[in-house]
Amino acid sequence: MSTVQNVIDDVRVEINDVSKTRFPSDTTEILPMIKQAIRRANRICQRGFLHFAKATSSLTTVADTAYVTMPSDLDVPIGVWRDADSTKLTQVGEADWNELYYPDELIFWFLDLINSRIYLAGTPSSTETLTIWYFPTVDPSAYAASSSMPWSGRLDDIIARYVAMRLQNVDEMTVATDENILADMETSILAAYAPQNPTLASPRGWL
């Protein structure tokens, strides 16, 4: 498993600063940019719906209880499925949720981030197993040099390139430069991993 320090070392090679003459401190000069790159890469993965950035968790309902506790690392939900028959529950917003009138069992769900709950309508009458797919929280704020990089290191090279380009242009005051560097990172991530997203081919019936 790669660490943040591995990426820092790669960045220093990229910018020809292994001797630490221009950027003496890993912690105060390079690490903050790596954290920013990770946060930006995470949103790119979510927008691109990249499979390796997703997570799944099992949820178990309680009879006559209208909610389950959401996964502690849930950031952006993708969908909830009922294991018994593989049907997908329909997520609704506040307005639609408040207008539901005695729906059939386990048809709709509502995400309550404040209370870390997934509310279910209609209320399950028995124990059921649900599966939720989601994008987990990626929070690098507490990362140190020894911390493991996210996504099993898949984006290390792209992140290192992004940070190196930022450092090479650290004195530039134009917003356009940063925007171009970010666009380059997004293009690199999507070009590398978007083709791995599964596509559903419609099964052929009888001719």
C-alpha positions, 0 to 999 in steps of 0.5 A: 500500500502506497503512502503519502510519503511515496507520493511526496517523493515522486513529486520531488523527483518530478520537480527536480527538488530531491535535495529540498532546496526550493521546497524544504518542508514536506509537511508544510509545503507539499502535504497540503497540496496533496490533501487538496489534490485528493479532495479534488480527485474524489469529486472527479471520481464521483462525477465520473461515477468511477466504480473503484471509488464506490462502496457497499454496505448491508443494512438490516431493518427492524420490524415496525421501525421506519429507519436504519442507520446509514453507513458511518462513512457515507458521503454520496448515496447511489442507491438502496436495493432489497436483497430478497427480490433485488428491487431498487427502492426509490429515493425521494426528497423532503417534499415528496417524503412528506406527501407520501400516503401509506405506501407499500412496504419498502418502496421509498427511502429518504436520507437524513444526514443530520441524524445519520438515518435512512428512513423507509416507507412503508415501514418494514413489518419484518427483518429484511436485508438491504444493500446500499451502494454509495461513495464513501467520505474521503477526508485527508485533513488528518493525513500525515506522511505515513498515511496510506493513500486512498483508492489503493494507490490507483490515482497516485501518479495522477495526484503526483503529477497534479501537485508537481504542476501546481508547485512548478506554477506556485508563483503564478497568480492567474486563476487560469493556470490552476484551472488548466492543471485541474482540468488536466487531472480530471482528463487523466482520471477519466481517461484512465478509469472511465472505460472500466465502468460496466455497461449493461447490454440489453439481452437479446430475446427470441428472434 
